Amino acid sequence: MKYSKDTIGLLLSQKYAKLLGLVLFFVFLLFSCQSHPDRSDRLLQIGDTSVFKDSSLILGSERLEELIEIIGDRTIAIVGNQTSILSNTTHLVDTLLSRDVKLVKVFSPEHGFRGTVSAGQKIDNSKDEKTGLPIVSLYGNHKKPTRQDLESLDLVIFDIQDVGVRFYTYISTLHYVMEACAEVGLPVLVLDRPNPNGDYVDGPVLEIAHKSFVGMHPVPVVHGMTIGEYALMINGEQWLKNGLQCDLQILACQNYHHAMRYSLPVPPSPNLRSDISIRLYPSLCFFEGTTISIGRGTAQPFELYGHPKMEKGKFSFKPKSMMGAVYPKHLNLTCGGVNLNKEPIDSRFTLRYLLNALSVVGDPISTINRKNFFVLLSGTEKLYNQIVNGVSEDEIRKTWQSDLAAFRELRAKYLKYD
């Protein structure tokens, strides 16, 4: 599913001309959406409520009366971003302020409160233009709230849409928020959301020796848990520093199950703009440790891969500098590659794309030019060694199975949904 980004300005000055222009605008918008049903450059847009596939699904944040009762007269902060919306597209911050909740601060993760900052880019503290609330960045050198950040608060609410992949850093932000709050005895309330990759578990399990912000816990690449379930596991397995326990509460989704297909109403980050990119993300993110592009700087990030050395006759693209991808790989160079946006929407994690690309581009040792980062993404050095030694995907997968079986048993203890 794709979402339109077509907009036009209406600058007509006279009253009836304005009315006619407005009518023409909606006619144009309707036909432009119908003319390009498969265009890959259309962003997920706020306001397209059709993305909620099951009308009976209720997000944690939509259990509003219960949420207001839990908050009471306490002073709170929200850990949120552009995904912190209800299905009516109203932002949680605006919703709570309209109910006279004592909301005094916002914490934002990687990509910022509005979700427009490139991956890895520094984000400073700021103020929200709409509400005037201070925004404290939890990225860069300030990944964990300080005691000063938490002063005067009675409750921290976490409401961010995750995609269910170990190296997607919102779960690392969750860890640090829980840890900081546990250190000062501050309760945390997680408003649960569906996992768009929640129907399966796969990939190598992280070895603690390779712990980093892109992988903090011994879980596989695809963990198959909602953000609320994951928070319960962090607490239950005592993964916080010194075995701290967070005063944790989950406001669960209603009418959700892990096999439910869930299409996000807004991009969770600048380069995940479509359902298929979110499903391909676990597989394509491994390219980030290589010289091969996954389409940053194009209209189809995480829907393709390519390299200047790859054959350009069937498909090619040229990365450009843009919001969310200021300095993409192979900037302004034509890359041959493979377009994956027609892959099945139920696509699952695979090494096939990576192994195919490496076989075309050349020597895997030189192509995996950021070995350390590749290992951090993998969570193990074994995968790198297997790839450079020419081991097949089937053989590689066999080496994960015992760890995956153990994780499935662990995971089952914390599941809130079928």
HELIX and SHEET records of a PDB file:
HELIX    1   1 LYS A   15  SER A   35  1                                  21    
HELIX    2   2 THR A   49  VAL A   51  5                                   3    
HELIX    3   3 GLY A   60  GLU A   62  5                                   3    
HELIX    4   4 LEU A   64  ILE A   71  1                                   8    
HELIX    5   5 LEU A   92  SER A   98  1                                   7    
HELIX    6   6 ARG A  147  LEU A  150  1                                   4    
HELIX    7   7 TYR A  170  VAL A  184  1                                  15    
HELIX    8   8 ILE A  208  HIS A  210  5                                   3    
HELIX    9   9 ILE A  227  GLY A  236  1                                  10    
HELIX   10  10 LYS A  241  GLY A  243  5                                   3    
HELIX   11  11 ASP A  275  LEU A  284  1                                  10    
HELIX   12  12 CYS A  285  GLY A  289  5                                   5    
HELIX   13  13 ARG A  352  VAL A  361  1                                  10    
HELIX   14  14 PRO A  364  THR A  367  1                                   4    
HELIX   15  15 LYS A  371  SER A  378  1                                   8    
HELIX   16  16 LYS A  382  VAL A  388  1                                   7    
HELIX   17  17 GLU A  393  LYS A  398  1                                   6    
HELIX   18  18 GLN A  401  ALA A  412  1                                  12    
SHEET    1   A 7 SER A 126  LYS A 127  0                                        
SHEET    2   A 7 PRO A 134  SER A 137 -1                                        
SHEET    3   A 7 LYS A 102  SER A 108  1                                        
SHEET    4   A 7 THR A  75  GLY A  80  1                                        
SHEET    5   A 7 LEU A 155  ASP A 159  1                                        
SHEET    6   A 7 VAL A 188  LEU A 191  1                                        
SHEET    7   A 7 LEU A 248  LEU A 251  1                                        
SHEET    1   B 3 LEU A 304  HIS A 307  0                                        
SHEET    2   B 3 CYS A 335  ASN A 339 -1                                        
SHEET    3   B 3 SER A 316  PHE A 317 -1                                        
END                                                                             
